[in-house]
Amino acid sequence: MKYMLLIHDEEQVWAKMSEAERQRIYGEYGQFGQQLKDGGQYLAGAQLQPTSTATSVRVRDGKRLVTDGPFAETREQLGGYFLVEAKDLDAAIGIAGRIPGARWGTVEIRPMIELPGLPD
């Protein structure tokens, strides 16, 4: 089954880290991603730009409304994701617990609904 692992953290915490600490964490993410690839579990993943670069789109009564910023103000922001293959939720939880950002943020696990007729 495919699971989306959504990595939420506080952008201010990341911004306050030293460059050396950020590089160390990037190295951890690189090792983690390689472990997933070697295990055949990695499907996709990426770090996102800060919420200051976000644009939200809503359509109401046929009218499009475009606003700067994320949809909701929260303490933690979506900072990245991994799309993984795992045999069940317990396996996905095990993977999520190894994500470096889980140490200071939150990893939300969402199973994917695979719709017939849509490309992977």
DRENTORPA-769220 format. One line per 3 residues: number of its first residue (from 1); for each residue x, y negated, z of N, C-alpha, C, CB. Coordinates in nm, 4 decimals. Atoms other than C-alpha are relative to their C-alpha. Glycine has a CB too. Layout:
// residues N
NUM> X:Y:Z:X:Y:Z:X:Y:Z:X:Y:Z | ...
END
This chain:
// residues 120
1> 0.0842:0.1179:0.0000:0.0000:0.0000:0.0000:0.0885:-0.1240:0.0000:-0.0957:0.0001:0.1217 | -0.0743:0.1258:0.0036:0.1147:-0.3544:-0.0688:-0.0455:-0.0901:0.1156:-0.0198:-0.0719:-0.1370 | 0.0260:0.0932:-0.1097:0.1424:-0.6016:0.2189:0.0719:-0.1313:-0.0285:0.0457:0.0596:0.1368
4> -0.0603:0.1320:0.0069:0.2054:-0.9757:0.2097:0.0405:-0.0374:0.1423:-0.0986:-0.1064:-0.0627 | -0.0531:0.0417:-0.1295:0.4251:-1.0857:0.4995:0.0252:-0.1501:-0.0090:0.1321:0.0792:0.0382 | -0.0048:0.1464:0.0070:0.3691:-1.4604:0.5476:0.0786:-0.0530:0.1194:-0.1437:-0.0611:-0.0029
7> -0.0907:0.0470:-0.1043:0.6459:-1.6300:0.7445:-0.0346:-0.1435:0.0359:0.1477:0.0109:-0.0456 | 0.0374:0.1325:-0.0498:0.5286:-1.9257:0.9533:0.1018:-0.0428:0.1050:-0.1449:0.0004:0.0594 | -0.0873:0.0553:-0.1025:0.7626:-2.1474:1.1511:-0.0159:-0.1508:0.0046:0.1468:0.0384:-0.0260
10> 0.0067:0.1456:-0.0127:0.8107:-2.5058:1.2615:0.1124:-0.0610:-0.0842:0.0115:-0.0448:0.1505 | -0.0996:0.0619:0.0878:0.9849:-2.7075:0.9910:0.1004:-0.0831:0.0787:-0.0686:-0.0873:-0.1044 | -0.0894:0.0849:-0.0787:1.1319:-2.9383:1.2583:0.1099:0.0833:0.0641:-0.0786:-0.0762:0.1078
13> -0.1020:-0.0869:-0.0591:1.3131:-2.6431:1.4205:0.1080:0.0281:-0.1034:-0.0625:0.1328:0.0516 | -0.0954:-0.0275:0.1087:1.4741:-2.5533:1.0873:0.0830:-0.1244:-0.0307:-0.0743:0.0474:-0.1276 | -0.0696:0.1245:0.0341:1.5620:-2.9184:1.0186:0.1045:-0.0368:0.1051:-0.1005:-0.1143:-0.0153
16> -0.0935:0.0338:-0.1076:1.7393:-2.9491:1.3560:0.1177:0.0963:0.0093:-0.0727:-0.0026:0.1318 | -0.1106:-0.0961:-0.0035:1.9616:-2.6453:1.2958:0.1220:-0.0582:-0.0719:-0.0422:0.1349:-0.0651 | -0.1229:0.0408:0.0688:2.3227:-2.7025:1.1991:0.0075:0.0727:-0.1337:0.1267:0.0302:0.0870
19> -0.0178:-0.0639:0.1307:2.4267:-2.6195:0.8444:0.0597:0.1397:0.0172:0.0907:-0.0864:-0.0912 | -0.0610:-0.1312:-0.0245:2.6393:-2.3330:0.9803:-0.1054:0.1006:0.0464:0.1128:-0.0114:0.1053 | 0.1048:-0.0906:-0.0478:2.3392:-2.1843:1.1613:-0.0967:0.0362:-0.1122:-0.0766:-0.0636:0.1167
22> 0.0877:-0.0294:0.1143:2.1176:-2.2166:0.8522:0.0668:0.0996:-0.0952:-0.0358:-0.1303:-0.0758 | -0.0714:-0.0918:0.0892:2.3840:-2.0424:0.6421:0.0065:0.1407:0.0597:0.1420:-0.0521:-0.0279 | 0.0000:-0.1305:-0.0661:2.4082:-1.7616:0.8997:-0.1351:0.0684:-0.0172:0.0336:-0.0149:0.1497
25> 0.1350:-0.0557:0.0136:2.0309:-1.7146:0.8850:-0.0269:0.0390:-0.1446:-0.1060:-0.1012:0.0486 | 0.0138:-0.0383:0.1411:2.0343:-1.7179:0.5031:0.0706:0.1335:-0.0256:0.0580:-0.1105:-0.0927 | -0.0713:-0.1267:0.0134:2.2918:-1.4401:0.5264:-0.0816:0.1165:0.0550:0.1343:-0.0075:0.0713
28> 0.0862:-0.1039:-0.0579:2.0581:-1.2414:0.7535:-0.1156:0.0328:-0.0947:-0.0549:-0.0453:0.1374 | 0.1097:-0.0227:0.0956:1.7730:-1.2895:0.5049:0.0508:0.0772:-0.1219:-0.0630:-0.1351:-0.0445 | -0.0564:-0.0718:0.1133:2.0003:-1.1723:0.2236:0.0192:0.1473:0.0317:0.1323:-0.0619:-0.0411
31> -0.0179:-0.1391:-0.0416:2.0905:-0.8556:0.4153:-0.1337:0.0708:0.0138:0.0766:0.0068:0.1318 | 0.1328:-0.0580:-0.0171:1.7274:-0.7943:0.5059:-0.0638:0.0304:-0.1355:-0.0898:-0.0947:0.0810 | 0.0562:-0.0203:0.1331:1.6135:-0.8384:0.1456:0.0672:0.1167:-0.0721:0.0138:-0.1273:-0.0828
34> -0.0714:-0.1108:0.0638:1.8841:-0.5992:0.0250:-0.0413:0.1340:0.0610:0.1521:-0.0195:0.0133 | 0.0468:-0.1230:-0.0650:1.7736:-0.3395:0.2825:-0.1362:0.0410:-0.0558:-0.0085:-0.0191:0.1535 | 0.1315:-0.0308:0.0571:1.4168:-0.3657:0.1509:0.0147:0.0530:-0.1425:-0.0905:-0.1253:0.0014
37> -0.0223:-0.0450:0.1380:1.5403:-0.3314:-0.2089:0.0566:0.1416:-0.0020:0.0954:-0.0962:-0.0738 | -0.0613:-0.1326:-0.0048:1.7581:-0.0319:-0.1215:-0.1009:0.1069:0.0410:0.1181:0.0000:0.0968 | 0.1022:-0.0933:-0.0454:1.4572:0.1306:0.0488:-0.1207:0.0084:-0.0920:-0.0451:-0.0382:0.1361
40> 0.1110:-0.0025:0.0946:1.2283:0.0666:-0.2483:-0.1259:-0.0690:0.0498:-0.0324:0.1404:-0.0342 | 0.1170:0.0676:-0.0569:0.9989:-0.1559:-0.0406:-0.0174:-0.1429:-0.0492:0.0097:-0.0005:0.1495 | 0.0037:0.1409:0.0417:1.0816:-0.4991:-0.1853:-0.0750:-0.0134:-0.1320:0.1436:-0.0574:-0.0136
43> 0.0723:0.0317:0.1230:0.8339:-0.6312:-0.4428:0.0240:-0.1442:-0.0423:-0.1495:0.0250:0.0183 | -0.0248:0.1414:0.0286:0.8883:-1.0093:-0.4169:0.0251:-0.0725:0.1317:-0.1200:-0.0644:-0.0772 | -0.0208:0.0811:-0.1190:0.9899:-1.2820:-0.1760:0.0603:-0.1332:-0.0386:0.0899:0.0724:0.1009
46> -0.0565:0.1318:0.0265:1.0822:-1.6483:-0.1591:-0.0176:-0.0900:0.1216:-0.0657:-0.0636:-0.1241 | 0.0148:0.1083:-0.0956:1.1418:-1.9418:0.0696:-0.0765:-0.1110:-0.0715:0.1399:-0.0503:0.0542 | 0.0766:0.1096:0.0581:0.9039:-2.2313:0.0116:0.0628:-0.1341:0.0354:-0.1453:0.0049:0.0478
49> -0.0401:0.1373:-0.0294:0.9859:-2.6008:-0.0094:-0.0817:-0.0494:0.1201:-0.0206:-0.0934:-0.1252 | 0.0738:0.0516:-0.1163:0.8737:-2.8066:0.2961:-0.1419:-0.0460:-0.0365:0.0769:-0.1163:0.0628 | 0.1387:0.0408:0.0221:0.5086:-2.9019:0.3386:-0.0106:-0.1405:-0.0579:-0.0774:0.0073:0.1299
52> 0.0029:0.1346:0.0583:0.5991:-3.2584:0.2381:-0.0076:0.0055:-0.1524:0.1238:-0.0795:0.0432 | 0.0071:-0.0150:0.1457:0.6176:-3.1240:-0.1194:-0.1297:0.0669:-0.0451:0.1190:0.0805:-0.0500 | 0.1226:-0.0746:0.0323:0.2799:-2.9449:-0.1011:-0.1064:-0.0888:-0.0633:-0.0565:0.0651:0.1257
55> 0.1181:0.0629:0.0589:-0.0253:-3.0358:-0.3057:-0.1155:0.0972:0.0189:0.0218:-0.0357:-0.1530 | 0.1193:-0.0836:-0.0196:-0.3730:-2.9052:-0.2229:-0.1062:-0.0375:-0.1016:-0.0556:-0.0151:0.1439 | 0.1066:0.0213:0.0976:-0.6536:-2.8635:-0.4751:-0.1277:0.0627:0.0527:0.0377:0.0594:-0.1387
58> 0.1323:-0.0487:-0.0362:-1.0216:-2.8284:-0.3910:-0.0957:-0.0381:-0.1123:-0.0473:-0.0585:0.1379 | 0.1047:0.0334:0.0962:-1.3182:-2.8144:-0.6263:-0.1319:0.0054:0.0755:0.0002:0.0981:-0.1245 | 0.1293:0.0101:-0.0680:-1.6502:-2.9292:-0.4804:-0.0993:-0.0608:-0.0972:0.0101:-0.0855:0.1311
61> 0.1048:0.0462:0.0916:-1.9659:-2.9685:-0.6864:0.0575:-0.0298:-0.1389:-0.0691:-0.1256:0.0567 | -0.0578:0.0150:0.1331:-1.7573:-2.9283:-1.0020:0.1049:-0.1082:-0.0119:-0.1068:-0.0273:-0.0964 | -0.1006:0.1068:0.0029:-1.5190:-3.2103:-0.9072:0.1267:0.0454:0.0711:-0.0549:-0.1291:0.0653
64> -0.1296:-0.0381:-0.0558:-1.1518:-3.1495:-0.8472:0.0530:-0.1118:0.0881:0.1009:0.0330:-0.1120 | -0.0618:0.0936:-0.0927:-0.9912:-3.3185:-0.5472:0.1419:0.0480:0.0260:-0.0817:-0.0119:0.1333 | -0.1405:-0.0332:-0.0188:-0.6119:-3.3208:-0.5347:0.0554:-0.0915:0.1090:0.0810:-0.0148:-0.1339
67> -0.0580:0.0785:-0.1084:-0.4359:-3.4299:-0.2151:0.1425:0.0457:0.0251:-0.0844:0.0124:0.1287 | -0.1359:-0.0357:-0.0396:-0.0768:-3.4401:-0.0996:-0.0057:0.0743:0.1317:0.0906:-0.1255:0.0113 | -0.0134:-0.0709:-0.1267:0.0222:-3.2013:0.1737:-0.0778:0.1293:0.0054:-0.0435:-0.0876:0.1113
70> 0.0683:-0.1289:-0.0169:-0.1026:-2.8691:0.3054:-0.1472:-0.0191:0.0318:0.0666:0.0815:0.1107 | 0.1436:0.0046:-0.0235:-0.4684:-2.7844:0.3497:-0.0321:-0.0357:0.1439:-0.0632:0.1329:-0.0355 | 0.0302:0.0230:-0.1414:-0.4570:-2.7870:0.7304:0.1262:-0.0417:0.0746:-0.0610:0.1265:0.0643
73> -0.1100:0.0372:-0.0875:-0.2385:-2.9506:0.9904:0.0119:0.1081:0.1075:-0.0224:-0.1423:0.0634 | -0.0234:-0.1036:-0.0997:-0.0850:-2.6798:1.2091:0.1360:-0.0213:0.0629:-0.0097:0.1409:-0.0625 | -0.1296:0.0108:-0.0650:0.2031:-2.6471:1.4504:0.1063:0.0744:-0.0796:-0.0069:0.0539:0.1427
76> -0.0911:-0.0774:0.0833:0.3634:-2.3803:1.2328:-0.0443:-0.0104:-0.1455:0.0051:0.1484:0.0459 | 0.0290:0.0136:0.1420:0.3882:-2.4065:0.8559:0.0457:0.1265:-0.0732:0.0692:-0.1264:-0.0590 | -0.0404:-0.1123:0.0835:0.4073:-2.1389:0.5872:0.1333:-0.0354:-0.0648:-0.1088:0.0334:-0.1080
79> -0.1333:0.0321:0.0488:0.7762:-2.1278:0.5033:0.0526:0.0961:-0.1050:0.0942:-0.0036:0.1136 | -0.0460:-0.0974:0.0975:0.8105:-1.8184:0.2881:-0.0804:0.1275:0.0115:0.1485:0.0290:0.0182 | 0.0747:-0.1255:0.0007:0.6928:-1.4679:0.2185:0.0852:0.1139:-0.0543:-0.1278:-0.0143:-0.0828
82> -0.0474:-0.1217:0.0641:0.7833:-1.1131:0.1333:-0.1235:0.0781:-0.0409:0.0939:0.0843:0.0947 | 0.1006:-0.0951:0.0445:0.5601:-0.8842:-0.0703:0.0691:0.1350:0.0018:-0.0585:-0.0358:-0.1439 | -0.0666:-0.1282:-0.0188:0.6432:-0.5286:0.0313:-0.0959:0.1158:-0.0243:0.0588:0.0092:0.1404
85> 0.0734:-0.1259:0.0083:0.5334:-0.1723:-0.0242:0.0262:0.0739:0.1315:0.0443:0.0866:-0.1268 | -0.0129:-0.0743:-0.1257:0.4661:0.0153:0.3017:-0.1091:0.1063:0.0050:-0.0094:-0.0956:0.1238 | 0.0963:-0.1103:-0.0004:0.2897:0.3440:0.3718:-0.1250:-0.0317:0.0805:0.0646:0.1247:0.0547
88> 0.1158:0.0364:-0.0814:0.0612:0.1883:0.6354:0.0322:-0.1260:0.0804:-0.0406:0.1169:0.0946 | -0.0183:0.1227:-0.0785:0.0155:-0.1066:0.8730:0.1155:0.0131:0.0981:-0.1282:-0.0342:0.0757 | -0.1108:-0.0166:-0.0945:0.2564:0.0386:1.1286:0.1345:-0.0205:-0.0687:-0.0051:0.1390:0.0646
91> -0.1250:0.0195:0.0749:0.5307:0.0506:0.8642:0.0179:-0.1475:-0.0343:0.0008:0.0856:-0.1293 | -0.0077:0.1434:0.0308:0.4485:-0.3082:0.7607:0.0375:-0.0802:0.1239:-0.1340:-0.0503:-0.0567 | -0.0355:0.0673:-0.1255:0.4695:-0.4172:1.1250:0.1486:0.0181:0.0288:-0.0847:0.0547:0.1179
94> -0.1423:-0.0249:-0.0191:0.8111:-0.2546:1.1481:0.0859:-0.0881:-0.0892:0.0312:0.1451:-0.0264 | -0.0729:0.0866:0.0923:0.9284:-0.4458:0.8417:-0.0069:-0.1449:0.0469:-0.0564:0.0128:-0.1428 | 0.0194:0.1394:-0.0431:0.7823:-0.7757:0.9672:0.0844:-0.0330:0.1224:-0.1477:-0.0263:0.0307
97> -0.0793:0.0223:-0.1199:0.9615:-0.7352:1.2994:0.1478:-0.0174:-0.0275:-0.0190:0.1128:0.0943 | -0.1406:0.0152:0.0384:1.2956:-0.7288:1.1152:0.0269:-0.1299:-0.0745:0.0428:0.1167:-0.0855 | -0.0190:0.1276:0.0696:1.2375:-1.0618:0.9368:0.0649:-0.0989:0.0965:-0.1361:-0.0559:-0.0545
100> -0.0676:0.0916:-0.0919:1.4824:-1.3144:1.0871:-0.0918:-0.1077:0.0585:0.1143:-0.0660:-0.0709 | 0.0882:0.1063:-0.0483:1.2130:-1.5864:1.1134:-0.0978:0.0424:0.1071:-0.0756:-0.0556:-0.1128 | 0.0901:-0.0476:-0.1049:1.0047:-1.3659:1.3433:0.0543:-0.0325:0.1388:-0.0222:0.1508:-0.0136
103> -0.0605:0.0319:-0.1301:1.2497:-1.4574:1.6215:-0.0408:-0.1368:0.0518:0.1505:0.0068:-0.0098 | 0.0395:0.1341:-0.0451:1.1322:-1.8220:1.6307:-0.1333:-0.0443:-0.0584:0.1069:-0.1008:-0.0367 | 0.1292:0.0334:0.0603:0.8118:-1.8196:1.4273:-0.0944:0.1184:0.0081:0.0177:-0.0437:-0.1462
106> 0.1013:-0.1047:0.0046:0.5264:-1.5880:1.3355:-0.0032:0.0581:-0.1402:-0.1398:-0.0545:0.0409 | 0.0180:-0.0650:0.1289:0.4918:-1.3335:1.0575:-0.1412:0.0575:-0.0030:0.1081:0.1115:-0.0243 | 0.1361:-0.0488:0.0198:0.1340:-1.2779:0.9435:0.0032:0.1104:-0.1049:-0.0963:-0.1155:-0.0430
109> 0.0028:-0.1145:0.0910:0.0716:-0.9416:0.7777:-0.1391:0.0098:-0.0598:0.0388:0.1326:0.0734 | 0.1292:-0.0112:0.0685:-0.2028:-0.9196:0.5162:0.0076:0.1089:-0.1056:-0.0409:-0.1350:-0.0643 | 0.0028:-0.0999:0.1066:-0.2830:-0.6074:0.3141:-0.0566:-0.0616:-0.1276:-0.0836:0.1230:0.0423
112> 0.0449:0.0512:0.1297:-0.3310:-0.6764:-0.0552:-0.1205:0.0803:-0.0480:0.1147:0.0060:-0.1047 | 0.1093:-0.0662:0.0712:-0.6528:-0.5975:-0.2390:0.0423:0.0076:-0.1446:-0.1376:-0.0760:0.0167 | -0.0421:-0.0184:0.1381:-0.5561:-0.4508:-0.5701:-0.1244:0.0183:-0.0863:0.0966:0.1218:-0.0140
115> 0.1178:-0.0007:0.0840:-0.8289:-0.5325:-0.8222:0.0305:0.0699:-0.1316:-0.0497:-0.1426:-0.0246 | -0.0239:-0.0672:0.1276:-0.8624:-0.3076:-1.1245:-0.0078:-0.1005:-0.1152:-0.1021:0.1144:-0.0212 | 0.0018:0.0849:0.1187:-0.7875:-0.4712:-1.4580:0.0880:-0.1225:0.0091:-0.1379:-0.0428:-0.0276
118> -0.0900:0.1140:-0.0141:-0.5531:-0.7368:-1.3166:0.1438:0.0489:-0.0061:-0.0266:-0.0762:0.1324 | -0.1399:-0.0428:0.0059:-0.1805:-0.7205:-1.3910:0.0635:-0.0047:0.1384:0.0795:-0.0883:-0.0979 | -0.0732:0.0003:-0.1284:0.0586:-0.6439:-1.1043:0.0799:-0.1253:0.0147:0.0921:0.1211:0.0117
END
